[in-house]
Amino acid sequence: GKPYLVAVGVGEFKDKAIHARPTADADAKALAKLLGDKAVLGIAPDRIKLLTSADGTREAIVKAIEAGVEATGKNDL
């Protein structure tokens, strides 16, 4: 099967009770780069959705997951 990745790295939250994760954006970018590497998992760039603090809203995350579900089949990762 073909893998699909939704990597979310949101480090700042409106709710101050949730502690910030300063490295979240960099972590999500590094994960997407690593799993996109042909020597590791080789996920095609069009099957990777990366969301960072700038665009990682609840709506964007839900849309990305829905797109991933729609783009994957029974034997896909």
C-alpha positions as CSV (number, residue, x, y, z in Angstrom):
1,G,0.0,0.0,0.0
2,K,0.9,3.6,-0.3
3,P,1.5,5.6,2.9
4,Y,-0.1,8.9,3.6
5,L,1.1,11.3,6.3
6,V,-0.6,14.2,8.2
7,A,2.1,15.8,10.4
8,V,0.8,18.5,12.8
9,G,3.3,20.7,14.7
10,V,1.3,23.3,16.6
11,G,3.3,24.7,19.4
12,E,1.2,27.7,20.5
13,F,-2.3,27.5,21.9
14,K,-5.0,30.0,22.6
15,D,-5.8,28.1,25.8
16,K,-2.9,29.1,28.2
17,A,-3.6,26.0,30.3
18,I,-2.0,24.1,27.5
19,H,1.8,24.5,27.7
20,A,3.5,25.7,24.5
21,R,5.8,23.3,22.6
22,P,8.5,25.5,21.1
23,T,9.9,22.8,18.9
24,A,6.6,21.5,17.5
25,D,6.9,23.1,14.1
26,A,10.5,21.9,13.6
27,D,9.6,18.4,14.9
28,A,6.7,18.1,12.4
29,K,8.9,19.3,9.5
30,A,11.6,16.9,10.4
31,L,9.1,14.0,10.6
32,A,7.7,14.8,7.2
33,K,11.2,15.1,5.7
34,L,12.3,11.8,7.3
35,L,9.3,9.8,6.2
36,G,9.4,11.3,2.8
37,D,13.0,10.1,2.3
38,K,13.1,7.2,-0.1
39,A,15.6,5.4,2.2
40,V,13.1,5.4,5.1
41,L,9.5,5.2,4.0
42,G,9.4,7.2,0.7
43,I,6.1,8.9,1.1
44,A,5.4,10.8,-2.1
45,P,5.2,14.6,-1.5
46,D,1.6,14.7,-2.7
47,R,0.7,12.3,0.1
48,I,2.2,14.4,2.8
49,K,0.2,17.1,4.5
50,L,2.3,19.3,6.9
51,L,0.5,21.7,9.2
52,T,2.5,24.1,11.4
53,S,1.5,26.7,14.0
54,A,0.7,29.2,11.2
55,D,-1.9,27.0,9.5
56,G,-2.7,24.3,12.1
57,T,-6.2,25.3,13.0
58,R,-8.8,22.8,14.1
59,E,-10.5,23.1,10.7
60,A,-7.3,22.6,8.8
61,I,-6.4,19.5,10.8
62,V,-9.8,18.0,10.3
63,K,-9.7,18.7,6.5
64,A,-6.2,17.2,6.3
65,I,-7.3,14.0,8.1
66,E,-10.4,13.8,5.9
67,A,-8.3,14.2,2.8
68,G,-6.0,11.5,4.0
69,V,-8.8,9.1,4.7
70,E,-10.3,9.8,1.2
71,A,-6.9,9.3,-0.5
72,T,-6.1,6.0,1.2
73,G,-7.4,2.5,0.6
74,K,-7.7,-0.7,2.6
75,N,-4.0,-1.7,2.4
76,D,-2.5,1.8,2.6
77,L,-0.6,3.0,5.7
